[in-house]
Amino acid sequence: MSTVKNAPRTATTIVVRSDSSARVSHSRDPYYSLMRRVFQEDATAVRGQKFLNMVEERQKEGNPLRTDEWESIIEQLGTNRASFYSMRNKLMGAGLISVKNQKYRLSGQFSKDLTDMARWWWTAILGNEEETVD
């Protein structure tokens, strides 16, 4: 098992909470709760949420956010280039965003990975039938 310190740069650590009251879906601000599981610092979680909102809004408008807009993005987020790319890489590593044709897009990989892990745990480890996964 790798420690977080030795994890590849493309890896992202996500905090998993065992208390049902800490579920993202029970939060008043689910986006922020998700970002707090990805980022250790509150300020980075807020910037991550803002960046995801920017990507989502531009994607819905049919004018995806382009990678060459990084200067404008870091200005809007109030951060520097290194911090922005570190945050962006964590979001990509988690499967929340992807870059295709130099455009940022929301990604479904995050959901697919979590579903895969849940099914594996439910069936292989707990010995339950796959059809009974909640």
Secondary structure in CASP SS format (residue, H / E / C, confidence):
PFRMAT SS
TARGET T0000
AUTHOR 0000-0000-0000
METHOD secondary structure of the structure
MODEL  1
M C 1.00
S C 1.00
T C 1.00
V H 1.00
K H 1.00
N H 1.00
A C 1.00
P C 1.00
R C 1.00
T C 1.00
A C 1.00
T C 1.00
T C 1.00
I C 1.00
V C 1.00
V C 1.00
R C 1.00
S C 1.00
D C 1.00
S H 1.00
S H 1.00
A H 1.00
R C 1.00
V H 1.00
S H 1.00
H H 1.00
S C 1.00
R C 1.00
D C 1.00
P H 1.00
Y H 1.00
Y H 1.00
S H 1.00
L H 1.00
M H 1.00
R H 1.00
R H 1.00
V H 1.00
F C 1.00
Q C 1.00
E C 1.00
D H 1.00
A H 1.00
T H 1.00
A H 1.00
V H 1.00
R H 1.00
G H 1.00
Q H 1.00
K H 1.00
F H 1.00
L H 1.00
N H 1.00
M H 1.00
V H 1.00
E H 1.00
E H 1.00
R H 1.00
Q H 1.00
K H 1.00
E H 1.00
G C 1.00
N C 1.00
P C 1.00
L C 1.00
R E 1.00
T H 1.00
D H 1.00
E H 1.00
W H 1.00
E H 1.00
S H 1.00
I H 1.00
I H 1.00
E H 1.00
Q H 1.00
L H 1.00
G C 1.00
T C 1.00
N C 1.00
R H 1.00
A H 1.00
S H 1.00
F H 1.00
Y H 1.00
S H 1.00
M H 1.00
R H 1.00
N H 1.00
K H 1.00
L H 1.00
M H 1.00
G H 1.00
A C 1.00
G C 1.00
L C 1.00
I E 1.00
S E 1.00
V E 1.00
K E 1.00
N C 1.00
Q C 1.00
K E 1.00
Y E 1.00
R E 1.00
L E 1.00
S C 1.00
G C 1.00
Q H 1.00
F H 1.00
S H 1.00
K H 1.00
D H 1.00
L H 1.00
T H 1.00
D H 1.00
M H 1.00
A H 1.00
R H 1.00
W H 1.00
W H 1.00
W H 1.00
T H 1.00
A H 1.00
I H 1.00
L C 1.00
G C 1.00
N C 1.00
E C 1.00
E H 1.00
E H 1.00
T H 1.00
V C 1.00
D C 1.00
END
